[in-house]
Amino acid sequence: MKFSMLAVPGSAPGGFISGVDSKGETAFSINDYKGKFLVIVFYHGDWECQEYLQAFSDLQEKFRSVKAEVVGCSIDSSKGHLVWMKTDKSDGGFGGKLQIALWTDTSGSLSDQFDLYDKEENQCLDGVVIIDDAGVVRHAMTTSLECADTATNTFELVNMLKKYKVDAKDVKKSSSKTSSSLPSSSSSGREVSPVKISREELEKDWDVSEDPELIKVLNMAKMLGRAQPPKVQTYAKNPLFNLLPLAIRRLSNPRAPVKCCTASLFRNLAGFGPNGDISKNQKLQLENLMKKVMGVAYMPEDLTGKFTSLSSLNQREQTKFFDTTLMDLTGDSYMKEPNSVKDTEGKGVFVNNYSNFVLWVNCEDQLRLVSVAKGQDLKYVLLRLQKAVARIEEALKMVFSTKSCQQRGFTTANGGFSHSRREVYGTGFETTFTMELLGFGRAGRDEMEKASRELNIKMEKNRNGLNTFTVVLRQGPDDTEQEIVTKSVEAVDTLGKMDKELQSRLGVKLTL
C-alpha cells in the first residue's frame, strides 16, 4: 500500500519548480509564499482540465482577499502551459485570461509527495493541497465534486484553517532536510504524523464501559446486525456540448465515399420554456434576441452572415430562398413548396457568408444549429459547430447580463438538453451523411432494411437522386457526442463496403 511521503500537518517541501504566469516562464518556490496561504491545484493534463482550472481562476481575487494564492500544477512543460493559456477559449484554452500560475512537475516529484502522482499513467491526479502561511501542509485531498464546488469548498476550507492554527511544536522539523530534499520518511515509506497524542490523557476519567445507556445502545446495535451505510451526497451535473476542439481533432473522418456531412444541435433557451411551443410574443422576443446574438459584435468573421425573418418573405421570395444547394444539403429545401411553412411570424433563419452554417429560430425547437460541408471532412463540420455553440452561449451571457433574467444558456432536464427531436436524446446532437449507394439502389428495400438493422442506422432515399441516401445513426439514451460520431463513422464505412459487395454481386457498372 502506498502512503503520502508528507505527514499532515507537516513542513512543506522546499526547492524550486519551473512554471509560467501572466508574465511568462519563471521559477517558483513554496518558500516564496510564506506569510500567506498557498493552494496547489494538481490536475491530470493541459487541454483536458479547462473547466477545473477556470473555476479556481474565477475565485483567485477572493483567495487573494484573504491572503491566499492559487497555482495549478501538472506534468506538462512550461512551454505547453504557455500555449494553452494563450489559446482562444473556443479552442479549449483561456484566451490569455487565466488568473493563476501553472507549475511544471515533469517527473512527478512534487505531486508524489502528496500521493497525487500516478506513475503508470505518468500524470498528476486531480487534487488540492493547502499550505498555510507558516509553510505547514494543512490539507491534501482528491475529490469527486464538480469543478465549481471544489473551488468554492477549497475557499471555505482556507478560511476555516485560518481560524484553527497548528502549534509549532506539533510540526516535526527534519534536521537533515535541505532546501531541495524530500521530507524524511520511515522505513515503511510513510512519515509518522508529528502530532503527539497521549492515549492515557485522552482516556483519563472516561471509563464508561458500565454506563447503562451505553450498554442499551450497544445491545440495540447488535440486534440491528450492521450499521446503515452513510448517505452519499450527489450533485447534478450541468450538461455540456462535450466535444472540445482537441477531442474533435482526435476523431476519424469516414473513409467511405460521402457526398455531404451534416452535424446538428437542437436547443431551447432557459427562460423561454423546454420546447418550441411558446407564445407568439415569446417567439418575437426570441427572434429579436437571436438577431442581436448573431450580429458582428458577438460572432467571429467565419460565422457572420444574414438573418432572414420568414414572415418578411412572400411566396416567390420564399421559393427562391429555399431553392439553393445549401438547403438541399441541410435537408430543408422542401420549404420552397407553397404552404410548406405556416405561422411564419417569429420564425427566422440565419445563414453565414460562407454558406456552411445555418441557425433556425422557432422551427420545431427554439433553436437548431446546423453545420454542413460537401465531402468526407466531418471534423471540419464539427469544429465549426463547436465554435458556433460556444460563441452563442457567450453572447447570450453578455446580452442577458444587461437584462433582468434569472437564467442563462440552454434549457436542461434530467441531466440533458431539452428538445423535441425524436430519437435524439439528452445530447440534442445528430450527425447526418449523404451517400451515393448504387448497390443498394439496385438491390431494393429488403437489403436496405437488413443493413439498417445490422448497423443500427436509418437509411432513406433522397428525393433528388435515385441512388442517393441519407444515413443517420439510431442513438442510444446514454450515447455521448463522441460515441455518436464514432459509431456513425464506423457505420458509414461498413455501409460503403456493403454497397461495393452489392455492386459486384448485381453487376452494377459505375458510369461517369
C-alpha positions in Angstrom: 0.0 0.0 0.0 1.3 3.5 -0.9 1.2 6.3 1.6 1.9 10.0 1.3 5.5 10.9 1.9 4.5 14.1 3.8 2.6 14.0 7.0 -0.4 16.4 7.5 0.3 18.6 9.3 4.0 18.7 8.3 6.6 21.0 6.8 6.1 21.7 3.1 8.9 20.7 0.7 11.5 23.3 -0.4 13.3 23.7 -3.6 12.4 25.3 -6.9 10.0 24.3 -9.6 9.6 25.8 -13.1 6.3 27.2 -14.5 4.6 30.1 -16.1 2.4 33.1 -15.0 0.9 36.0 -16.8 4.4 37.4 -17.4 5.9 34.3 -18.9 8.2 31.4 -17.8 9.8 31.7 -14.4 10.9 29.6 -11.3 8.8 29.2 -8.2 9.4 28.1 -4.7 6.9 27.2 -1.9 9.1 29.3 0.4 8.2 32.4 -1.6 4.6 32.1 -0.4 5.3 32.2 3.3 3.2 34.8 5.0 0.1 33.7 3.1 -1.8 30.5 2.3 -0.9 28.6 -0.8 -3.4 26.4 -2.7 -1.8 23.9 -5.2 -4.3 22.6 -7.6 -3.0 19.4 -9.2 -4.6 18.3 -12.4 -4.0 15.5 -14.9 -3.2 17.4 -18.1 -3.4 20.6 -20.1 -6.3 20.9 -22.7 -8.4 18.4 -20.6 -9.0 20.4 -17.4 -10.1 23.8 -18.7 -13.3 23.9 -16.6 -11.4 22.7 -13.5 -8.8 25.5 -13.5 -11.2 28.1 -14.7 -13.3 27.5 -11.6 -10.2 28.4 -9.4 -9.2 31.2 -11.7 -12.6 32.8 -11.2 -12.1 32.8 -7.4 -8.5 34.0 -7.5 -9.4 37.5 -6.3 -11.4 36.1 -3.5 -8.5 33.9 -2.4 -6.2 36.9 -2.6 -8.6 39.0 -0.4 -8.0 36.5 2.4 -4.2 36.4 1.8 -4.1 33.2 -0.2 -2.7 32.4 -3.6 -3.8 29.6 -6.0 -1.5 27.8 -8.5 -2.0 24.9 -10.8 0.4 22.0 -11.3 0.7 19.2 -13.9 3.5 17.3 -15.6 3.1 19.4 -18.8 6.1 21.6 -19.9 6.2 25.3 -19.3 6.0 26.0 -23.0 2.9 23.8 -23.2 1.3 25.7 -20.3 2.1 29.0 -22.1 0.5 27.9 -25.3 -2.6 26.6 -23.5 -3.0 29.8 -21.5 -2.9 32.0 -24.7 -5.1 29.8 -26.9 -8.6 31.1 -27.5 -11.4 29.8 -25.2 -13.4 28.4 -28.1 -10.4 26.2 -28.9 -10.0 24.8 -25.4 -7.7 27.5 -23.9 -8.1 30.5 -21.7 -7.6 33.4 -24.1 -4.7 34.8 -22.1 -7.1 35.5 -19.1 -6.1 32.7 -16.7 -5.6 34.3 -13.3 -3.4 31.6 -11.7 0.2 30.4 -12.4 0.9 26.9 -13.7 3.8 24.9 -12.4 5.6 22.1 -14.2 6.1 18.9 -12.3 7.6 16.8 -15.1 8.9 13.9 -13.1 6.1 14.0 -10.6 8.5 14.6 -7.7 6.3 17.2 -6.0 2.9 15.6 -6.6 4.2 12.2 -5.5 5.0 13.6 -2.0 1.3 14.2 -1.5 0.3 10.8 -3.1 -1.1 12.7 -6.1 1.0 11.1 -8.8 0.1 8.2 -11.0 3.4 6.5 -12.1 1.7 4.1 -14.5 -0.1 6.9 -16.4 2.7 9.4 -15.8 0.3 12.1 -14.8 -0.8 14.0 -11.7 -4.1 13.1 -10.0 -6.7 15.8 -9.7 -6.4 17.0 -6.1 -5.9 20.1 -3.9 -3.1 20.8 -1.3 -3.3 23.6 1.1 -0.2 25.0 2.8 -0.6 27.7 5.5 1.2 31.0 6.0 3.9 29.3 8.1 4.8 26.8 5.4 2.9 23.9 7.0 0.9 21.4 4.9 -2.6 21.6 6.4 -4.7 19.7 3.9 -4.3 17.3 0.9 -7.2 15.6 -0.9 -8.8 14.3 -4.0 -12.5 14.8 -4.7 -15.4 13.7 -6.9 -17.2 17.1 -6.5 -18.0 19.2 -9.6 -15.3 21.8 -10.6 -17.1 24.9 -9.2 -18.0 23.1 -6.0 -14.4 22.0 -5.5 -13.1 25.6 -5.9 -15.8 27.0 -3.6 -15.2 24.4 -0.9 -11.5 25.0 -1.0 -12.0 28.7 -0.4 -14.2 27.9 2.6 -11.7 25.4 3.9 -8.9 28.0 3.7 -11.0 30.4 5.8 -11.6 27.6 8.3 -7.9 26.6 8.5 -7.0 30.3 9.2 -9.1 30.2 12.3 -7.5 27.0 13.7 -3.8 27.3 13.8 -1.3 24.4 14.3 1.0 24.7 17.2 4.6 24.9 16.1 5.6 22.2 18.5 3.3 19.8 16.7 5.2 20.1 13.4 8.3 17.9 13.3 11.3 19.6 11.8 13.6 17.4 9.8 17.2 18.2 10.7 18.6 16.5 7.6 16.3 18.3 5.2 17.8 20.7 2.7 16.1 23.3 0.6 15.7 20.8 -2.3 15.3 17.5 -0.5 12.2 15.5 0.3 10.9 15.1 3.9 12.4 12.2 5.8 10.3 9.0 5.9 10.2 5.9 8.0 11.4 2.5 6.7 7.9 1.7 5.6 7.9 4.7 3.2 5.5 6.8 5.2 6.4 9.6 7.7 4.7 9.2 11.0 2.5 12.1 11.8 4.4 14.6 14.1 1.3 15.4 16.2 1.7 13.5 19.5 -1.4 12.4 21.3 -1.3 10.7 24.7 -3.9 7.9 24.9 -3.7 7.9 28.7 -4.5 11.6 28.9 -7.5 11.2 26.5 -8.9 8.2 28.3 -8.5 9.5 31.9 -11.8 9.7 33.7 -13.5 8.3 30.5 -14.3 4.8 31.6 -17.9 4.5 30.5 -17.9 0.7 30.0 -20.6 0.2 32.7 -22.8 3.1 31.6 -26.4 1.7 31.4 -27.3 4.0 28.5 -24.2 2.9 26.5 -25.0 -0.7 27.2 -28.5 -0.2 25.9 -27.2 1.4 22.7 -24.7 -1.4 22.1 -27.3 -4.1 22.6 -29.5 -2.4 20.1 -26.6 -2.2 17.6 -26.0 -5.9 18.0 -29.7 -6.6 17.3 -29.6 -4.5 14.1 -26.7 -6.6 12.9 -25.0 -3.8 10.9 -25.0 -0.1 10.6 -26.8 1.6 7.8 -24.4 2.9 5.0 -23.9 6.6 5.0 -25.9 8.7 2.6 -23.8 9.7 -0.4 -24.5 13.3 -1.4 -24.8 13.6 -5.2 -24.6 16.7 -7.3 -26.5 17.3 -10.5 -24.1 17.8 -13.4 -24.8 20.5 -15.9 -24.9 19.1 -19.4 -22.4 20.5 -22.0 -21.7 20.0 -25.7 -18.9 17.7 -24.8 -16.8 17.9 -28.0 -13.9 20.3 -27.5 -11.5 21.1 -30.4 -8.8 18.7 -29.1 -11.3 15.8 -28.8 -12.7 16.5 -32.3 -9.2 16.5 -33.9 -8.6 13.0 -32.4 -11.7 11.6 -34.2 -11.6 10.0 -37.6 -13.3 11.1 -40.7 -15.3 8.5 -42.7 -13.2 6.6 -45.3 -16.2 5.6 -47.5 -17.2 8.0 -50.3 -19.6 10.6 -48.8 -21.2 13.4 -50.7 -22.1 15.5 -47.7 -21.7 15.6 -43.9 -24.0 17.5 -41.5 -24.0 18.0 -37.8 -26.9 19.5 -35.9 -27.7 20.7 -32.4 -31.3 21.1 -31.1 -31.6 23.6 -28.2 -34.1 25.7 -26.3 -33.3 28.8 -24.2 -33.7 28.9 -20.4 -36.4 31.4 -19.6 -38.4 30.6 -22.8 -39.5 27.1 -22.0 -38.4 23.5 -22.8 -39.6 23.3 -26.4 -40.7 25.3 -29.4 -44.3 25.5 -28.2 -44.2 29.1 -26.9 -46.4 32.1 -27.3 -46.3 34.5 -30.3 -44.9 37.2 -28.1 -42.1 35.0 -26.9 -41.3 33.9 -30.5 -40.9 37.5 -31.5 -38.7 38.2 -28.4 -36.6 35.2 -29.2 -36.2 36.2 -32.9 -35.1 39.7 -32.0 -32.7 38.3 -29.4 -31.0 35.9 -31.9 -30.7 38.7 -34.4 -28.6 40.6 -31.9 -26.6 37.5 -30.8 -25.7 36.6 -34.4 -24.5 40.1 -35.1 -20.9 41.1 -35.9 -20.4 42.4 -32.4 -20.5 38.8 -31.0 -19.6 36.4 -33.9 -16.2 35.8 -35.5 -15.7 36.6 -39.1 -16.4 33.0 -40.3 -19.8 32.9 -38.5 -21.1 36.4 -39.6 -23.9 36.5 -42.1 -27.5 37.5 -42.7 -30.6 36.8 -40.6 -33.9 36.5 -42.6 -37.3 36.6 -41.0 -39.6 34.2 -42.8 -42.6 36.5 -42.2 -40.9 39.1 -44.4 -40.9 36.7 -47.5 -43.7 36.4 -50.0 -44.2 33.0 -51.7 -42.0 33.9 -54.6 -39.2 35.1 -52.4 -39.6 32.0 -50.1 -39.3 29.6 -53.1 -36.1 31.4 -54.3 -34.7 31.5 -50.7 -35.0 27.7 -50.1 -34.2 26.6 -53.7 -30.4 26.6 -53.0 -27.7 24.0 -52.7 -27.2 24.8 -49.0 -30.9 23.9 -48.3 -30.5 20.7 -50.3 -27.5 19.8 -48.1 -29.3 20.5 -44.8 -32.5 18.7 -46.0 -34.7 21.9 -45.8 -35.3 22.5 -49.5 -38.9 21.2 -49.1 -39.7 24.6 -47.6 -39.7 26.1 -51.1 -43.1 24.4 -51.8 -46.2 26.6 -51.3 -47.8 26.5 -47.9 -45.0 24.3 -46.5 -44.2 26.8 -43.8 -47.1 28.0 -41.7 -47.3 30.6 -38.9 -44.2 32.3 -40.1 -44.3 35.2 -37.6 -41.4 34.9 -35.2 -39.6 32.3 -37.4 -36.3 33.1 -38.9 -33.1 31.6 -40.3 -29.5 32.8 -40.2 -27.0 31.8 -42.9 -23.3 32.7 -42.6 -21.4 34.3 -45.5 -19.7 31.0 -46.4 -23.0 29.1 -46.7 -21.8 26.3 -44.4 -23.6 27.2 -41.1 -27.4 27.7 -40.6 -29.3 28.7 -37.4 -33.0 28.1 -37.4 -35.2 30.0 -34.9 -38.6 28.9 -33.7 -38.8 26.0 -36.2 -39.6 22.7 -34.3 -37.4 23.7 -31.4 -36.5 27.3 -30.5 -33.0 26.8 -32.0 -31.5 24.4 -34.4 -27.8 24.8 -35.3 -26.6 23.1 -38.5 -23.0 22.9 -39.8 -22.5 21.3 -43.2 -19.9 20.6 -45.8 -19.5 18.6 -49.0 -17.3 15.6 -48.9 -15.9 13.5 -46.0 -14.4 16.1 -43.7 -16.7 15.6 -40.7 -14.1 17.0 -38.3 -14.2 20.3 -40.1 -18.0 20.4 -39.7 -17.8 19.6 -36.0 -15.2 22.2 -35.3 -17.4 24.9 -36.9 -20.4 23.6 -34.9 -18.4 23.7 -31.6 -17.2 27.2 -32.3 -20.8 28.4 -33.1 -22.4 26.9 -30.0 -19.6 28.3 -27.7 -19.9 31.8 -29.2 -23.7 31.8 -29.0 -23.5 30.8 -25.3 -21.0 33.5 -24.6 -23.1 36.1 -26.5 -26.3 35.1 -24.6 -24.5 35.6 -21.3 -23.3 39.1 -22.4 -26.8 40.0 -23.7 -28.5 38.7 -20.6 -26.1 40.5 -18.2 -27.8 43.8 -19.1 -31.3 42.4 -18.8 -33.4 41.2 -15.9 -33.1 37.4 -16.5 -32.6 34.8 -13.8 -31.4 32.1 -16.1 -28.9 32.0 -19.0 -27.9 29.4 -21.5 -30.0 26.4 -22.7 -32.9 24.6 -21.1 -31.9 21.3 -19.4 -33.8 18.4 -17.8 -32.8 15.0 -16.3 -29.1 15.7 -16.9 -29.5 16.5 -20.7 -30.7 19.3 -23.0 -34.5 19.8 -23.6 -35.6 19.5 -27.2 -38.3 18.0 -29.4 -36.3 15.9 -31.9 -37.4 12.3 -31.9 -34.8 9.5 -31.4 -32.3 12.1 -30.3 -31.7 12.0 -26.5 -30.1 14.3 -23.9 -27.2 15.5 -26.1 -29.6 17.1 -28.6 -26.9 16.2 -31.2 -27.2 14.4 -34.5 -24.9 13.7 -37.5 -26.2 13.0 -41.0 -24.4 11.7 -44.0 -25.5 11.8 -47.7 -24.1 8.8 -49.7 -24.4 7.6 -53.2 -25.1 3.8 -52.9 -25.6 2.3 -56.3 -25.7 -1.3 -55.0 -28.5 -0.6 -52.5 -30.3 1.4 -55.2 -30.4 -1.6 -57.4 -31.0 -4.2 -54.6 -34.2 -2.7 -53.2 -35.8 -2.2 -49.9 -35.1 -5.6 -48.4 -31.3 -5.1 -48.5 -31.8 -1.6 -47.1 -33.8 -2.8 -44.1 -31.3 -5.6 -43.5 -28.3 -3.2 -43.5 -30.3 -0.8 -41.3 -30.8 -3.5 -38.6 -27.3 -4.7 -38.7 -25.7 -1.3 -38.5 -28.3 0.3 -36.2 -28.9 3.1 -38.7 -31.8 4.8 -40.6 -31.5 4.9 -44.4 -33.8 7.0 -46.6 -33.7 7.6 -50.3 -33.4 11.3 -51.2 -35.9 12.9 -53.5 -33.3 14.5 -55.7 -31.3 11.4 -56.5 -32.2 7.8 -57.4 -29.2 6.3 -55.7 -28.6 9.0 -53.1 -29.3 8.1 -49.5 -29.4 9.9 -46.2 -27.8 7.9 -43.4 -28.4 8.6 -39.6 -27.3 6.6 -36.6 -30.0 5.3 -34.2 -28.8 6.7 -30.9 -29.0 5.1 -27.5 -30.1 7.1 -24.4 -26.6 7.0 -22.9 -24.6 7.8 -26.0 -22.2 10.8 -25.7 -21.5 13.1 -28.5 -18.1 11.4 -29.1 -19.8 8.0 -29.2 -22.4 9.2 -31.6 -19.7 10.4 -34.0 -17.5 7.3 -33.6 -20.5 4.9 -34.2 -21.7 6.9 -37.1 -18.4 6.9 -38.9 -18.0 3.1 -38.3 -21.5 2.5 -39.7 -20.9 4.7 -42.8 -17.6 2.9 -43.5 -19.2 -0.5 -43.2 -22.2 0.6 -45.3 -19.8 1.7 -48.1 -18.1 -1.8 -48.1 -21.6 -3.5 -48.2 -22.6 -1.4 -51.1 -19.4 -2.3 -53.1 -20.2 -6.0 -52.4 -23.8 -5.5 -53.7 -22.5 -3.7 -56.8 -20.1 -6.6 -57.5 -22.8 -9.2 -56.9 -25.5 -7.4 -59.0 -23.1 -6.4 -61.8 -23.6 -2.7 -61.3 -21.3 -0.7 -63.5 -20.2 2.8 -62.4 -20.9 5.4 -65.1 -19.3 8.8 -65.1 
